[in-house]
Amino acid sequence: MNKKILGYILISAVSFCLGWFFSSEKKYDTGYGLSESEVDKKITQSEEKGFFLKNFQGLAFDADSLTAAASKSRKKNTIPTSSVGTTTSDSFSSVVTIDETGAIGSSSSSRWWVNSGGRFVVNNNVGKTLFGNLSSNDLWYKEYLSSNPVDTDNGLHPQNIFRLVEREYWKNYTQQVYFNISKINVSASPNRNASNGVLLFNRYQSGDNLYYVGVRVDGAAVIKKKLNGIYYTMAYTKIFNGTYNQNTNENLIPLNSWIGVKSEVKDLSNGDVSIKLFVDNQRSGTWTEVLSTIDSPGLFGPSVVSSQGYAGIRTDFMDVAFDDYLIKAI
């Protein structure tokens, strides 16, 4: 066979293979053609990689955490100052502003620590993230403009990465809160995606080890675990109607409506951990179990999250109010 023809055939074959490979990768990354469960597995390891709380330990953030990092003023640290909780509630009836601090022990509140998001504002019988655009004169505008402009729209919306920690330790308990989303901040950040939502975190040991449950902007309810820095989807189901699209239909959770989320985490006699998620739609007073799962060693990673830890609330890329927070041991 003519060498020139043979060379042309080889080049064409290689080009075809490379084209197929990259088009297949693109198809998988966007989720087209995948089942809902397959898409969520991909989200677990890519879209949501590290997208949670900053670590308590050490002098710097986790390398894989979503942070407003690098400047010394943004470094998070804590000395365990918490007691074991029995029952704690907050109807947000006082008028108070809690600013983000670098350590749990330096929070101005004995109940809450603003780990990320700039500020938690309590007035008119509700607690709130920051709402709307921050003034360019605001301390947190300047701080986030410098340290994390990508996820906060150049400092305008620190609430895009809101993380609120309840300051007691908890092991076997229920935790609940009602939330009302006023606005979705359609940020250009690559971290704005289907995995965003309103979530409760449970048995928080560090930025790498915890359980969390809640509802997502893609209309799903989810129970997840992060163990040694790796996320595991433990349970997932669609509960809100519609088809999510990051650019044209970026949120399926009803706006301007009070919705309750409730988690239950408890040890079983054999050492497994039971985790349940309940939702109270329209604040009817009726909790409906929407998801449950059992965590066993080897099922979702090599071990369960067995130790007591912190609880709290996470929200992503939204202006949101809260009411009637309650956590109690069981």
Contacts in CASP RR format, 6 or more apart in sequence:
PFRMAT RR
TARGET T0000
AUTHOR 0000-0000-0000
METHOD contacts of the structure
MODEL  1
MNKKILGYILISAVSFCLGWFFSSEKKYDTGYGLSESEVDKKITQSEEKG
FFLKNFQGLAFDADSLTAAASKSRKKNTIPTSSVGTTTSDSFSSVVTIDE
TGAIGSSSSSRWWVNSGGRFVVNNNVGKTLFGNLSSNDLWYKEYLSSNPV
DTDNGLHPQNIFRLVEREYWKNYTQQVYFNISKINVSASPNRNASNGVLL
FNRYQSGDNLYYVGVRVDGAAVIKKKLNGIYYTMAYTKIFNGTYNQNTNE
NLIPLNSWIGVKSEVKDLSNGDVSIKLFVDNQRSGTWTEVLSTIDSPGLF
GPSVVSSQGYAGIRTDFMDVAFDDYLIKAI
27 33 0 8 1.000
28 34 0 8 1.000
28 42 0 8 1.000
29 42 0 8 1.000
29 46 0 8 1.000
31 38 0 8 1.000
31 39 0 8 1.000
31 42 0 8 1.000
34 42 0 8 1.000
36 220 0 8 1.000
36 236 0 8 1.000
36 238 0 8 1.000
37 236 0 8 1.000
39 194 0 8 1.000
40 220 0 8 1.000
40 222 0 8 1.000
40 233 0 8 1.000
40 236 0 8 1.000
41 233 0 8 1.000
43 193 0 8 1.000
43 194 0 8 1.000
43 195 0 8 1.000
44 224 0 8 1.000
44 231 0 8 1.000
44 232 0 8 1.000
44 233 0 8 1.000
45 230 0 8 1.000
45 231 0 8 1.000
47 191 0 8 1.000
47 193 0 8 1.000
47 194 0 8 1.000
47 195 0 8 1.000
48 193 0 8 1.000
48 195 0 8 1.000
48 231 0 8 1.000
49 64 0 8 1.000
49 231 0 8 1.000
50 62 0 8 1.000
50 64 0 8 1.000
50 65 0 8 1.000
50 66 0 8 1.000
50 226 0 8 1.000
50 229 0 8 1.000
50 231 0 8 1.000
51 66 0 8 1.000
51 191 0 8 1.000
51 195 0 8 1.000
51 316 0 8 1.000
52 65 0 8 1.000
52 66 0 8 1.000
52 163 0 8 1.000
52 201 0 8 1.000
52 207 0 8 1.000
52 210 0 8 1.000
52 212 0 8 1.000
52 226 0 8 1.000
52 314 0 8 1.000
53 65 0 8 1.000
53 115 0 8 1.000
53 116 0 8 1.000
53 163 0 8 1.000
53 165 0 8 1.000
53 201 0 8 1.000
53 204 0 8 1.000
53 207 0 8 1.000
53 210 0 8 1.000
53 314 0 8 1.000
54 61 0 8 1.000
54 62 0 8 1.000
54 65 0 8 1.000
54 66 0 8 1.000
54 67 0 8 1.000
54 69 0 8 1.000
54 76 0 8 1.000
54 115 0 8 1.000
54 116 0 8 1.000
54 163 0 8 1.000
54 207 0 8 1.000
55 61 0 8 1.000
55 62 0 8 1.000
55 65 0 8 1.000
55 76 0 8 1.000
55 206 0 8 1.000
55 207 0 8 1.000
55 208 0 8 1.000
56 76 0 8 1.000
56 77 0 8 1.000
56 78 0 8 1.000
56 104 0 8 1.000
56 206 0 8 1.000
56 207 0 8 1.000
57 77 0 8 1.000
57 78 0 8 1.000
57 206 0 8 1.000
58 77 0 8 1.000
59 75 0 8 1.000
59 77 0 8 1.000
60 69 0 8 1.000
60 75 0 8 1.000
61 67 0 8 1.000
61 69 0 8 1.000
61 74 0 8 1.000
61 75 0 8 1.000
61 76 0 8 1.000
62 207 0 8 1.000
62 208 0 8 1.000
64 229 0 8 1.000
65 207 0 8 1.000
66 151 0 8 1.000
66 161 0 8 1.000
66 191 0 8 1.000
67 74 0 8 1.000
67 116 0 8 1.000
67 147 0 8 1.000
67 148 0 8 1.000
68 74 0 8 1.000
68 116 0 8 1.000
68 143 0 8 1.000
68 144 0 8 1.000
68 147 0 8 1.000
68 148 0 8 1.000
68 151 0 8 1.000
68 152 0 8 1.000
68 158 0 8 1.000
68 161 0 8 1.000
69 75 0 8 1.000
69 147 0 8 1.000
69 148 0 8 1.000
70 147 0 8 1.000
71 143 0 8 1.000
71 146 0 8 1.000
71 147 0 8 1.000
73 102 0 8 1.000
73 143 0 8 1.000
73 147 0 8 1.000
74 102 0 8 1.000
74 143 0 8 1.000
74 147 0 8 1.000
74 148 0 8 1.000
75 102 0 8 1.000
76 102 0 8 1.000
76 103 0 8 1.000
76 115 0 8 1.000
77 102 0 8 1.000
77 103 0 8 1.000
78 103 0 8 1.000
78 104 0 8 1.000
78 105 0 8 1.000
79 103 0 8 1.000
79 104 0 8 1.000
79 105 0 8 1.000
81 104 0 8 1.000
81 105 0 8 1.000
81 167 0 8 1.000
82 104 0 8 1.000
82 167 0 8 1.000
82 168 0 8 1.000
82 169 0 8 1.000
82 310 0 8 1.000
83 168 0 8 1.000
83 169 0 8 1.000
84 168 0 8 1.000
84 169 0 8 1.000
84 170 0 8 1.000
84 171 0 8 1.000
84 308 0 8 1.000
85 168 0 8 1.000
85 169 0 8 1.000
85 170 0 8 1.000
85 327 0 8 1.000
85 329 0 8 1.000
86 328 0 8 1.000
86 329 0 8 1.000
87 326 0 8 1.000
87 327 0 8 1.000
87 328 0 8 1.000
87 329 0 8 1.000
88 111 0 8 1.000
88 166 0 8 1.000
88 168 0 8 1.000
88 325 0 8 1.000
88 326 0 8 1.000
88 327 0 8 1.000
88 328 0 8 1.000
89 324 0 8 1.000
89 325 0 8 1.000
89 326 0 8 1.000
89 327 0 8 1.000
90 111 0 8 1.000
90 324 0 8 1.000
90 325 0 8 1.000
90 326 0 8 1.000
91 125 0 8 1.000
91 323 0 8 1.000
91 324 0 8 1.000
91 325 0 8 1.000
92 122 0 8 1.000
92 125 0 8 1.000
92 126 0 8 1.000
92 127 0 8 1.000
92 322 0 8 1.000
92 323 0 8 1.000
92 325 0 8 1.000
93 125 0 8 1.000
94 122 0 8 1.000
95 122 0 8 1.000
95 123 0 8 1.000
96 109 0 8 1.000
96 122 0 8 1.000
97 119 0 8 1.000
97 120 0 8 1.000
97 121 0 8 1.000
97 122 0 8 1.000
98 107 0 8 1.000
98 108 0 8 1.000
98 109 0 8 1.000
98 112 0 8 1.000
98 114 0 8 1.000
98 119 0 8 1.000
98 120 0 8 1.000
98 121 0 8 1.000
98 122 0 8 1.000
99 108 0 8 1.000
99 114 0 8 1.000
99 118 0 8 1.000
99 119 0 8 1.000
99 139 0 8 1.000
99 140 0 8 1.000
100 114 0 8 1.000
100 115 0 8 1.000
100 116 0 8 1.000
100 117 0 8 1.000
100 118 0 8 1.000
100 119 0 8 1.000
100 140 0 8 1.000
100 158 0 8 1.000
101 107 0 8 1.000
101 108 0 8 1.000
101 113 0 8 1.000
101 114 0 8 1.000
104 113 0 8 1.000
104 115 0 8 1.000
104 165 0 8 1.000
104 167 0 8 1.000
105 113 0 8 1.000
107 113 0 8 1.000
107 114 0 8 1.000
107 167 0 8 1.000
109 167 0 8 1.000
110 167 0 8 1.000
111 166 0 8 1.000
111 167 0 8 1.000
112 120 0 8 1.000
112 164 0 8 1.000
112 165 0 8 1.000
112 166 0 8 1.000
112 167 0 8 1.000
113 164 0 8 1.000
113 165 0 8 1.000
113 167 0 8 1.000
114 120 0 8 1.000
114 163 0 8 1.000
114 164 0 8 1.000
114 165 0 8 1.000
115 163 0 8 1.000
115 164 0 8 1.000
115 165 0 8 1.000
116 158 0 8 1.000
116 161 0 8 1.000
116 162 0 8 1.000
116 163 0 8 1.000
117 129 0 8 1.000
117 130 0 8 1.000
117 140 0 8 1.000
117 144 0 8 1.000
117 158 0 8 1.000
117 159 0 8 1.000
117 160 0 8 1.000
117 161 0 8 1.000
117 162 0 8 1.000
117 163 0 8 1.000
118 130 0 8 1.000
118 140 0 8 1.000
118 143 0 8 1.000
118 144 0 8 1.000
118 158 0 8 1.000
118 159 0 8 1.000
118 162 0 8 1.000
119 129 0 8 1.000
119 130 0 8 1.000
119 140 0 8 1.000
119 158 0 8 1.000
120 127 0 8 1.000
120 128 0 8 1.000
120 129 0 8 1.000
120 162 0 8 1.000
120 164 0 8 1.000
121 127 0 8 1.000
121 128 0 8 1.000
121 129 0 8 1.000
121 130 0 8 1.000
122 128 0 8 1.000
125 323 0 8 1.000
126 180 0 8 1.000
126 321 0 8 1.000
126 322 0 8 1.000
126 323 0 8 1.000
127 321 0 8 1.000
127 322 0 8 1.000
127 323 0 8 1.000
128 319 0 8 1.000
128 320 0 8 1.000
128 321 0 8 1.000
128 322 0 8 1.000
129 159 0 8 1.000
129 162 0 8 1.000
129 315 0 8 1.000
129 318 0 8 1.000
129 319 0 8 1.000
129 320 0 8 1.000
129 321 0 8 1.000
130 140 0 8 1.000
130 157 0 8 1.000
130 158 0 8 1.000
130 159 0 8 1.000
130 162 0 8 1.000
130 319 0 8 1.000
131 159 0 8 1.000
131 182 0 8 1.000
131 183 0 8 1.000
131 319 0 8 1.000
132 156 0 8 1.000
132 157 0 8 1.000
132 159 0 8 1.000
132 183 0 8 1.000
132 319 0 8 1.000
133 156 0 8 1.000
133 157 0 8 1.000
134 140 0 8 1.000
134 141 0 8 1.000
134 155 0 8 1.000
134 156 0 8 1.000
134 157 0 8 1.000
134 158 0 8 1.000
135 141 0 8 1.000
136 142 0 8 1.000
140 155 0 8 1.000
140 158 0 8 1.000
141 155 0 8 1.000
141 156 0 8 1.000
141 158 0 8 1.000
143 158 0 8 1.000
144 152 0 8 1.000
144 155 0 8 1.000
144 158 0 8 1.000
145 152 0 8 1.000
145 154 0 8 1.000
145 155 0 8 1.000
148 155 0 8 1.000
148 161 0 8 1.000
149 155 0 8 1.000
150 189 0 8 1.000
150 190 0 8 1.000
150 191 0 8 1.000
151 160 0 8 1.000
151 161 0 8 1.000
151 187 0 8 1.000
151 189 0 8 1.000
151 191 0 8 1.000
152 158 0 8 1.000
152 160 0 8 1.000
152 161 0 8 1.000
152 187 0 8 1.000
153 160 0 8 1.000
153 185 0 8 1.000
153 187 0 8 1.000
153 188 0 8 1.000
153 189 0 8 1.000
157 185 0 8 1.000
157 187 0 8 1.000
157 317 0 8 1.000
159 185 0 8 1.000
159 315 0 8 1.000
159 318 0 8 1.000
159 319 0 8 1.000
159 320 0 8 1.000
160 185 0 8 1.000
160 187 0 8 1.000
160 189 0 8 1.000
160 192 0 8 1.000
160 316 0 8 1.000
160 317 0 8 1.000
160 318 0 8 1.000
161 316 0 8 1.000
162 313 0 8 1.000
162 314 0 8 1.000
162 315 0 8 1.000
162 316 0 8 1.000
162 320 0 8 1.000
163 313 0 8 1.000
163 314 0 8 1.000
164 312 0 8 1.000
164 313 0 8 1.000
164 314 0 8 1.000
165 204 0 8 1.000
165 310 0 8 1.000
165 311 0 8 1.000
165 312 0 8 1.000
166 175 0 8 1.000
166 310 0 8 1.000
166 311 0 8 1.000
166 312 0 8 1.000
166 327 0 8 1.000
167 310 0 8 1.000
168 310 0 8 1.000
168 311 0 8 1.000
169 308 0 8 1.000
169 309 0 8 1.000
169 310 0 8 1.000
170 202 0 8 1.000
170 203 0 8 1.000
170 308 0 8 1.000
170 309 0 8 1.000
170 310 0 8 1.000
170 311 0 8 1.000
170 327 0 8 1.000
170 329 0 8 1.000
171 203 0 8 1.000
171 265 0 8 1.000
171 267 0 8 1.000
171 307 0 8 1.000
171 308 0 8 1.000
171 309 0 8 1.000
171 329 0 8 1.000
172 265 0 8 1.000
172 266 0 8 1.000
172 267 0 8 1.000
172 329 0 8 1.000
172 330 0 8 1.000
173 202 0 8 1.000
173 264 0 8 1.000
173 265 0 8 1.000
173 266 0 8 1.000
173 311 0 8 1.000
173 327 0 8 1.000
173 328 0 8 1.000
173 329 0 8 1.000
173 330 0 8 1.000
174 262 0 8 1.000
174 263 0 8 1.000
174 264 0 8 1.000
174 326 0 8 1.000
174 327 0 8 1.000
174 328 0 8 1.000
174 330 0 8 1.000
175 200 0 8 1.000
175 202 0 8 1.000
175 262 0 8 1.000
175 263 0 8 1.000
175 265 0 8 1.000
175 311 0 8 1.000
175 312 0 8 1.000
175 326 0 8 1.000
175 327 0 8 1.000
176 200 0 8 1.000
176 260 0 8 1.000
176 261 0 8 1.000
176 262 0 8 1.000
176 263 0 8 1.000
176 278 0 8 1.000
176 287 0 8 1.000
176 324 0 8 1.000
176 325 0 8 1.000
176 326 0 8 1.000
176 327 0 8 1.000
177 200 0 8 1.000
177 260 0 8 1.000
177 261 0 8 1.000
177 313 0 8 1.000
177 322 0 8 1.000
177 323 0 8 1.000
177 324 0 8 1.000
177 325 0 8 1.000
177 326 0 8 1.000
178 258 0 8 1.000
178 259 0 8 1.000
178 260 0 8 1.000
178 280 0 8 1.000
178 283 0 8 1.000
178 322 0 8 1.000
178 323 0 8 1.000
178 324 0 8 1.000
179 198 0 8 1.000
179 258 0 8 1.000
179 259 0 8 1.000
179 260 0 8 1.000
179 261 0 8 1.000
179 315 0 8 1.000
179 320 0 8 1.000
179 321 0 8 1.000
179 322 0 8 1.000
179 323 0 8 1.000
180 256 0 8 1.000
180 257 0 8 1.000
180 258 0 8 1.000
180 259 0 8 1.000
180 320 0 8 1.000
180 321 0 8 1.000
180 322 0 8 1.000
180 323 0 8 1.000
181 198 0 8 1.000
181 251 0 8 1.000
181 253 0 8 1.000
181 254 0 8 1.000
181 255 0 8 1.000
181 256 0 8 1.000
181 257 0 8 1.000
181 318 0 8 1.000
181 319 0 8 1.000
181 320 0 8 1.000
182 255 0 8 1.000
182 256 0 8 1.000
182 318 0 8 1.000
182 319 0 8 1.000
182 320 0 8 1.000
182 321 0 8 1.000
183 255 0 8 1.000
183 318 0 8 1.000
183 319 0 8 1.000
184 217 0 8 1.000
184 250 0 8 1.000
184 251 0 8 1.000
184 255 0 8 1.000
184 317 0 8 1.000
184 318 0 8 1.000
185 192 0 8 1.000
185 317 0 8 1.000
185 318 0 8 1.000
185 319 0 8 1.000
186 192 0 8 1.000
186 250 0 8 1.000
186 317 0 8 1.000
187 317 0 8 1.000
189 317 0 8 1.000
191 316 0 8 1.000
192 246 0 8 1.000
192 250 0 8 1.000
192 316 0 8 1.000
192 317 0 8 1.000
193 246 0 8 1.000
194 216 0 8 1.000
194 217 0 8 1.000
194 218 0 8 1.000
194 244 0 8 1.000
194 246 0 8 1.000
195 216 0 8 1.000
195 218 0 8 1.000
195 316 0 8 1.000
196 216 0 8 1.000
196 217 0 8 1.000
196 316 0 8 1.000
196 317 0 8 1.000
196 318 0 8 1.000
197 214 0 8 1.000
197 215 0 8 1.000
197 216 0 8 1.000
197 217 0 8 1.000
197 253 0 8 1.000
197 314 0 8 1.000
197 315 0 8 1.000
197 316 0 8 1.000
197 318 0 8 1.000
198 214 0 8 1.000
198 215 0 8 1.000
198 253 0 8 1.000
198 259 0 8 1.000
198 261 0 8 1.000
198 313 0 8 1.000
198 314 0 8 1.000
198 315 0 8 1.000
198 318 0 8 1.000
198 320 0 8 1.000
199 212 0 8 1.000
199 213 0 8 1.000
199 214 0 8 1.000
199 215 0 8 1.000
199 222 0 8 1.000
199 261 0 8 1.000
199 313 0 8 1.000
199 314 0 8 1.000
199 315 0 8 1.000
200 212 0 8 1.000
200 213 0 8 1.000
200 214 0 8 1.000
200 261 0 8 1.000
200 262 0 8 1.000
200 263 0 8 1.000
200 311 0 8 1.000
200 312 0 8 1.000
200 313 0 8 1.000
200 314 0 8 1.000
201 210 0 8 1.000
201 211 0 8 1.000
201 212 0 8 1.000
201 310 0 8 1.000
201 311 0 8 1.000
201 312 0 8 1.000
201 313 0 8 1.000
201 314 0 8 1.000
202 210 0 8 1.000
202 211 0 8 1.000
202 212 0 8 1.000
202 213 0 8 1.000
202 263 0 8 1.000
202 265 0 8 1.000
202 275 0 8 1.000
202 311 0 8 1.000
203 210 0 8 1.000
203 211 0 8 1.000
203 265 0 8 1.000
203 305 0 8 1.000
203 307 0 8 1.000
203 308 0 8 1.000
203 309 0 8 1.000
203 310 0 8 1.000
204 210 0 8 1.000
204 309 0 8 1.000
204 310 0 8 1.000
204 311 0 8 1.000
204 312 0 8 1.000
205 305 0 8 1.000
205 307 0 8 1.000
205 309 0 8 1.000
207 226 0 8 1.000
207 229 0 8 1.000
208 226 0 8 1.000
208 227 0 8 1.000
208 228 0 8 1.000
208 229 0 8 1.000
209 226 0 8 1.000
209 227 0 8 1.000
209 228 0 8 1.000
209 229 0 8 1.000
209 305 0 8 1.000
210 225 0 8 1.000
210 226 0 8 1.000
210 305 0 8 1.000
210 309 0 8 1.000
211 223 0 8 1.000
211 224 0 8 1.000
211 225 0 8 1.000
211 226 0 8 1.000
211 263 0 8 1.000
211 265 0 8 1.000
211 273 0 8 1.000
211 275 0 8 1.000
211 295 0 8 1.000
211 305 0 8 1.000
212 223 0 8 1.000
212 224 0 8 1.000
212 225 0 8 1.000
212 226 0 8 1.000
212 314 0 8 1.000
213 221 0 8 1.000
213 222 0 8 1.000
213 223 0 8 1.000
213 224 0 8 1.000
213 261 0 8 1.000
213 263 0 8 1.000
213 275 0 8 1.000
213 277 0 8 1.000
213 291 0 8 1.000
214 221 0 8 1.000
214 222 0 8 1.000
214 223 0 8 1.000
214 261 0 8 1.000
214 263 0 8 1.000
214 277 0 8 1.000
215 221 0 8 1.000
215 222 0 8 1.000
215 239 0 8 1.000
215 240 0 8 1.000
215 253 0 8 1.000
215 259 0 8 1.000
215 261 0 8 1.000
215 279 0 8 1.000
216 222 0 8 1.000
216 253 0 8 1.000
217 244 0 8 1.000
217 250 0 8 1.000
217 251 0 8 1.000
217 252 0 8 1.000
217 253 0 8 1.000
217 316 0 8 1.000
218 244 0 8 1.000
218 252 0 8 1.000
219 238 0 8 1.000
219 239 0 8 1.000
219 240 0 8 1.000
219 242 0 8 1.000
219 244 0 8 1.000
219 252 0 8 1.000
219 253 0 8 1.000
220 236 0 8 1.000
220 237 0 8 1.000
220 238 0 8 1.000
220 239 0 8 1.000
220 240 0 8 1.000
221 235 0 8 1.000
221 236 0 8 1.000
221 237 0 8 1.000
221 238 0 8 1.000
221 239 0 8 1.000
221 277 0 8 1.000
221 279 0 8 1.000
221 290 0 8 1.000
221 291 0 8 1.000
222 233 0 8 1.000
222 235 0 8 1.000
222 236 0 8 1.000
222 277 0 8 1.000
222 291 0 8 1.000
223 233 0 8 1.000
223 234 0 8 1.000
223 235 0 8 1.000
223 236 0 8 1.000
223 275 0 8 1.000
223 277 0 8 1.000
223 291 0 8 1.000
223 292 0 8 1.000
223 293 0 8 1.000
224 231 0 8 1.000
224 232 0 8 1.000
224 233 0 8 1.000
224 234 0 8 1.000
225 231 0 8 1.000
225 232 0 8 1.000
225 234 0 8 1.000
225 295 0 8 1.000
225 300 0 8 1.000
225 301 0 8 1.000
225 305 0 8 1.000
226 232 0 8 1.000
227 300 0 8 1.000
227 301 0 8 1.000
227 302 0 8 1.000
227 303 0 8 1.000
227 305 0 8 1.000
230 301 0 8 1.000
232 300 0 8 1.000
232 301 0 8 1.000
234 275 0 8 1.000
234 293 0 8 1.000
234 295 0 8 1.000
234 300 0 8 1.000
235 275 0 8 1.000
235 277 0 8 1.000
235 291 0 8 1.000
235 292 0 8 1.000
235 293 0 8 1.000
236 291 0 8 1.000
237 290 0 8 1.000
237 291 0 8 1.000
239 279 0 8 1.000
239 290 0 8 1.000
240 252 0 8 1.000
240 253 0 8 1.000
240 254 0 8 1.000
241 252 0 8 1.000
242 249 0 8 1.000
242 252 0 8 1.000
243 249 0 8 1.000
244 250 0 8 1.000
244 251 0 8 1.000
244 252 0 8 1.000
251 318 0 8 1.000
253 259 0 8 1.000
257 282 0 8 1.000
258 282 0 8 1.000
258 283 0 8 1.000
258 323 0 8 1.000
259 279 0 8 1.000
259 280 0 8 1.000
259 281 0 8 1.000
259 282 0 8 1.000
259 283 0 8 1.000
260 279 0 8 1.000
260 280 0 8 1.000
260 281 0 8 1.000
260 283 0 8 1.000
261 277 0 8 1.000
261 278 0 8 1.000
261 279 0 8 1.000
261 280 0 8 1.000
262 277 0 8 1.000
262 278 0 8 1.000
262 279 0 8 1.000
262 280 0 8 1.000
262 287 0 8 1.000
263 275 0 8 1.000
263 276 0 8 1.000
263 277 0 8 1.000
263 278 0 8 1.000
264 274 0 8 1.000
264 275 0 8 1.000
264 276 0 8 1.000
264 278 0 8 1.000
264 330 0 8 1.000
265 273 0 8 1.000
265 274 0 8 1.000
265 275 0 8 1.000
266 273 0 8 1.000
266 274 0 8 1.000
266 330 0 8 1.000
267 273 0 8 1.000
267 274 0 8 1.000
267 306 0 8 1.000
268 274 0 8 1.000
268 294 0 8 1.000
271 304 0 8 1.000
271 306 0 8 1.000
272 294 0 8 1.000
272 295 0 8 1.000
272 296 0 8 1.000
272 304 0 8 1.000
273 294 0 8 1.000
273 295 0 8 1.000
273 304 0 8 1.000
273 305 0 8 1.000
273 306 0 8 1.000
274 292 0 8 1.000
274 293 0 8 1.000
274 294 0 8 1.000
274 295 0 8 1.000
275 292 0 8 1.000
275 293 0 8 1.000
275 294 0 8 1.000
275 295 0 8 1.000
276 289 0 8 1.000
276 291 0 8 1.000
276 292 0 8 1.000
276 293 0 8 1.000
277 289 0 8 1.000
277 290 0 8 1.000
277 291 0 8 1.000
277 292 0 8 1.000
278 287 0 8 1.000
278 288 0 8 1.000
278 289 0 8 1.000
278 290 0 8 1.000
279 287 0 8 1.000
279 288 0 8 1.000
279 290 0 8 1.000
280 286 0 8 1.000
280 287 0 8 1.000
280 288 0 8 1.000
281 288 0 8 1.000
295 304 0 8 1.000
295 305 0 8 1.000
296 304 0 8 1.000
297 303 0 8 1.000
297 304 0 8 1.000
311 327 0 8 1.000
313 322 0 8 1.000
313 325 0 8 1.000
END
